[in-house]
Protein backbone atom coordinates (compact mmCIF):
# COMPACT_ATOMS: atom_id res chain seq x y z
CA UNK A 1 0.00 0.00 0.00
CA UNK A 2 3.01 2.31 0.29
CA UNK A 3 3.07 2.99 -3.44
CA UNK A 4 -0.65 3.83 -3.42
CA UNK A 5 -0.15 6.17 -0.45
CA UNK A 6 2.79 7.85 -2.17
CA UNK A 7 0.89 8.34 -5.44
CA UNK A 8 -2.32 9.48 -3.72
CA UNK A 9 -0.47 11.90 -1.46
CA UNK A 10 1.26 13.39 -4.49
CA UNK A 11 -2.01 13.61 -6.48
CA UNK A 12 -3.80 15.17 -3.51
CA UNK A 13 -1.14 17.84 -3.14
CA UNK A 14 -1.38 18.65 -6.85
CA UNK A 15 -5.19 18.82 -6.62
CA UNK A 16 -5.00 21.18 -3.66
CA UNK A 17 -2.42 23.41 -5.36
CA UNK A 18 -4.59 23.59 -8.46
CA UNK A 19 -7.61 24.45 -6.29
CA UNK A 20 -5.59 27.19 -4.56
CA UNK A 21 -4.41 28.64 -7.88
CA UNK A 22 -7.97 28.54 -9.22
CA UNK A 23 -9.37 30.33 -6.16
CA UNK A 24 -6.73 33.05 -6.57
CA UNK A 25 -7.74 33.30 -10.23
CA UNK A 26 -11.41 33.42 -9.22
CA UNK A 27 -10.81 36.28 -6.81
CA UNK A 28 -8.79 38.15 -9.45
CA UNK A 29 -11.48 37.51 -12.08
CA UNK A 30 -14.31 38.75 -9.88
CA UNK A 31 -12.32 41.77 -8.68
CA UNK A 32 -11.43 42.69 -12.26
CA UNK A 33 -15.05 42.28 -13.34
CA UNK A 34 -16.36 44.45 -10.51
CA UNK A 35 -13.78 47.18 -11.13
CA UNK A 36 -14.44 47.17 -14.87
CA UNK A 37 -18.22 47.24 -14.36
CA UNK A 38 -18.50 49.90 -11.66
CA UNK A 39 -15.43 52.06 -12.22
CA UNK A 40 -15.25 52.00 -16.01
CA UNK A 41 -18.80 50.92 -16.94
CA UNK A 42 -17.39 48.27 -19.31
CA UNK A 43 -17.94 44.77 -17.97
CA UNK A 44 -16.00 42.22 -20.04
CA UNK A 45 -18.45 39.63 -21.39
CA UNK A 46 -16.22 36.66 -20.55
CA UNK A 47 -15.88 37.32 -16.80
CA UNK A 48 -18.92 35.30 -15.75
CA UNK A 49 -17.89 32.24 -17.75
CA UNK A 50 -14.31 32.36 -16.43
CA UNK A 51 -15.68 32.64 -12.88
CA UNK A 52 -17.92 29.63 -13.47
CA UNK A 53 -15.08 27.48 -14.83
CA UNK A 54 -12.82 28.49 -11.95
CA UNK A 55 -15.57 27.79 -9.39
CA UNK A 56 -16.08 24.31 -10.79
CA UNK A 57 -12.32 23.72 -10.65
CA UNK A 58 -12.02 24.92 -7.05
CA UNK A 59 -14.92 22.71 -5.97
CA UNK A 60 -13.78 19.57 -7.78
CA UNK A 61 -10.07 19.72 -6.97
CA UNK A 62 -10.81 20.82 -3.40
CA UNK A 63 -13.31 18.01 -2.92
CA UNK A 64 -10.81 15.48 -4.24
CA UNK A 65 -8.12 16.62 -1.82
CA UNK A 66 -10.72 16.70 0.96
CA UNK A 67 -11.62 13.06 0.38
CA UNK A 68 -7.93 12.06 0.48
CA UNK A 69 -7.33 13.91 3.73
CA UNK A 70 -10.71 12.91 5.26
CA UNK A 71 -11.80 16.54 5.32
CA UNK A 72 -15.30 15.89 4.07
CA UNK A 73 -18.41 16.37 6.17
CA UNK A 74 -19.20 13.59 8.60
CA UNK A 75 -21.38 12.96 11.62
CA UNK A 76 -18.57 11.67 13.79
CA UNK A 77 -20.25 12.38 17.11
CA UNK A 78 -23.05 9.92 16.36
CA UNK A 79 -20.78 7.26 14.84
CA UNK A 80 -18.37 7.51 17.81
CA UNK A 81 -21.17 6.28 20.12
CA UNK A 82 -21.62 3.06 18.15
CA UNK A 83 -19.85 -0.25 18.87
CA UNK A 84 -16.51 -0.75 16.99
CA UNK A 85 -17.87 -3.33 14.52
CA UNK A 86 -20.76 -1.07 13.55
CA UNK A 87 -18.39 1.92 13.22
CA UNK A 88 -16.20 -0.19 10.94
CA UNK A 89 -19.21 -1.16 8.82
CA UNK A 90 -20.38 2.43 8.52
CA UNK A 91 -16.84 3.48 7.56
CA UNK A 92 -16.78 0.85 4.81
CA UNK A 93 -20.23 1.89 3.61
CA UNK A 94 -19.27 5.58 3.56
CA UNK A 95 -16.05 4.87 1.63
CA UNK A 96 -17.83 2.63 -0.85
CA UNK A 97 -20.68 5.11 -1.40
CA UNK A 98 -18.19 7.94 -1.90
CA UNK A 99 -16.36 5.91 -4.56
CA UNK A 100 -19.63 4.87 -6.25
CA UNK A 101 -20.90 8.46 -6.31
CA UNK A 102 -17.62 9.66 -7.85
CA UNK A 103 -17.71 6.90 -10.48
CA UNK A 104 -21.29 7.88 -11.39
CA UNK A 105 -20.14 11.50 -11.66
CA UNK A 106 -17.25 10.36 -13.87
CA UNK A 107 -19.54 8.44 -16.22
CA UNK A 108 -22.07 11.27 -16.44
CA UNK A 109 -19.42 13.92 -17.01
CA UNK A 110 -17.65 11.83 -19.64
CA UNK A 111 -20.97 11.54 -21.47
CA UNK A 112 -21.55 15.30 -21.23
CA UNK A 113 -17.95 16.00 -22.28
CA UNK A 114 -18.47 14.02 -25.49
CA UNK A 115 -21.94 15.46 -26.16
CA UNK A 116 -20.84 19.09 -25.73
CA UNK A 117 -17.46 18.85 -27.42
CA UNK A 118 -18.59 20.56 -30.62
CA UNK A 119 -20.50 23.32 -28.82
CA UNK A 120 -18.71 26.56 -27.99
CA UNK A 121 -18.89 28.89 -25.01
CA UNK A 122 -19.59 32.07 -27.00
CA UNK A 123 -17.78 34.58 -24.79
CA UNK A 124 -14.63 32.43 -24.49
CA UNK A 125 -14.47 30.68 -27.85
CA UNK A 126 -13.66 27.32 -26.23
CA UNK A 127 -15.58 24.08 -26.17
CA UNK A 128 -18.45 23.62 -23.70
CA UNK A 129 -16.80 20.33 -22.78
CA UNK A 130 -14.28 22.24 -20.64
CA UNK A 131 -17.04 22.55 -18.02
CA UNK A 132 -16.81 18.79 -17.50
CA UNK A 133 -13.03 18.37 -17.52
CA UNK A 134 -12.41 18.94 -13.81
CA UNK A 135 -15.35 16.79 -12.65
CA UNK A 136 -13.90 14.01 -14.82
CA UNK A 137 -10.54 14.36 -13.09
CA UNK A 138 -12.25 14.43 -9.68
CA UNK A 139 -14.26 11.37 -10.74
CA UNK A 140 -10.97 9.51 -11.12
CA UNK A 141 -9.22 10.90 -8.02
CA UNK A 142 -12.03 10.45 -5.49
CA UNK A 143 -12.48 6.67 -6.01
CA UNK A 144 -8.70 6.26 -5.95
CA UNK A 145 -8.53 8.10 -2.62
CA UNK A 146 -11.55 6.17 -1.29
CA UNK A 147 -9.91 2.86 -2.17
CA UNK A 148 -6.85 3.90 -0.18
CA UNK A 149 -9.06 4.64 2.84
CA UNK A 150 -10.89 1.33 2.48
CA UNK A 151 -7.62 -0.62 2.32
CA UNK A 152 -6.34 1.27 5.35
CA UNK A 153 -9.50 0.43 7.29
CA UNK A 154 -9.14 -3.28 6.57
CA UNK A 155 -5.46 -3.13 7.57
CA UNK A 156 -6.42 -1.15 10.70
CA UNK A 157 -4.16 1.73 9.62
CA UNK A 158 -4.69 5.45 9.22
CA UNK A 159 -4.19 7.37 5.99
CA UNK A 160 -1.63 10.07 6.67
CA UNK A 161 -2.77 13.48 5.52
CA UNK A 162 -0.99 14.96 2.52
CA UNK A 163 -0.56 18.20 4.47
CA UNK A 164 0.97 16.79 7.67
N, C-alpha and C positions, 0 to 999 in steps of 0.2 A: 504494500500500500504506500510505501515511501515515494515511489515514482508518481503515483496519482496525487499525493499530497503536494509534492513539489510542483507538478504541472498546474494543479488547481490553485495553489497559492499564487503562482506566477500569473495565471489568467485572471484571478480575482484582483490582483494589484493593477494589472493593465485595465481591467474594466472600471475600477475605481478612479484611476487617473483619467481615463477617457470621460467618465461622468463629471469629474472635477473640471476638466477643460471645457466640456460642453456647458456646464453651469456658468462658468466665467464668460463664455461666448454668449449665453442667453442673457446674462445681465448686461453685457456690452450692447447686444442687439436691442434690447428693450430700452436701455438708456438712450442710445442713438435715435431710436424711433421716436421717443418722447421729445427729445431735444429738437429733432427735425420738425416734428408736428407742431409743437407749441412755441418754439422760438423762431422758426423760419417758415412755418405754415406750408411745409413741403414734406409730407410723410412719404418715405420711399414705399412703393407698393410691395416689395418683397419682404419687408420686416416681419409681417405676421407669419408668413410661411417658414421663414428661417427660425423664428421663435418656436413654432410648432415642431419642426424637425429636431431642434435642440432639446426641447422638453421631452420628446419621446426618447431621445438618446440618454438624457439624464435619468429618466425613470427606468429604462431597461438595463442600462449598465449598472446603475445604482442598486437595482433590485437583484441583479445577478451577484454582485459583490456582497450584498446583504444576506443572501441565501448561503453563500460560502462561509461567511463569518457569523452565521446564526443571528443576524441582526433583524430578522423579520418579526412581525407581530406574533405574539403567542400569549396564551393564558396560563402562564407558568404557576401562578398561585393556586389555581384549581388542580392542575396536574400534579403539583408537589404533594398534595394531600392524599393522592391515590397510592395503592400498594405498588412496589417496584415492578412486578410483572405487568401490571396494567399500564404503568408509566412507559415501560418499554414498548408495549403494544401500541400505545398512542403515538409514541415517537416514530415507530416504524410506519404507522398509518400516515402520519403527517409528512414524513419524508417521501413516501410513495405517492401520496396525492400531489405534493409539490412537483415531483418529477412528471407525473401524468399530466397535470395542468400545463406545465411548460412544453411538453411534447405536443399537446393539443394546440397550444399557441404557435408552436413551430410549424405544424402542418397547415394551420389556417393562414399564417402569414406567408408561408411559401406559396400557397395557392393564390393569395392576393398579390404577391410579388409578381408572379407570372401573369396574372390577369391584367395588372395595371402597367406592365412594362412599357407598352407602346403609348400610354397616355402621358401627357406632360403637365407639370405644374406651371401654369402660365406665367406667373411672376418670376419664376426662377429659371425656366427653360430646361429643367431636368425631369427625369422620369418620375411619375407618381410612385413607382415601386420603391423609391428611396425611403418612403414612409415605413416600409415593412422590413428594411434591412436590419435595423437594430433589434426589433423583436425577434427576428430570425436568429441573430447571434445569441440573444438572451435565451431563446428556446433551445439552444445547444448547451450553453453554459449552466443553466439552472439544473437540468437533469444530471449533468456531470458532477456538479457540486452536491446534489442530493444523494447521488450514489456514494460519494465519499463519506457523507454523514451516515448513511445506512450501513456501510461496511464498518465504520468506526463503532457504531452502536453494537453490532454483532460481536466485534472484537473487544467490547467494553473499553474503548479508548475515546479520547476527546479529539476533535479536529482543532488544531491550533490556528488561531486567527491569523490572517495574512498581515494584519497590522499590529502584531504583538511587539 
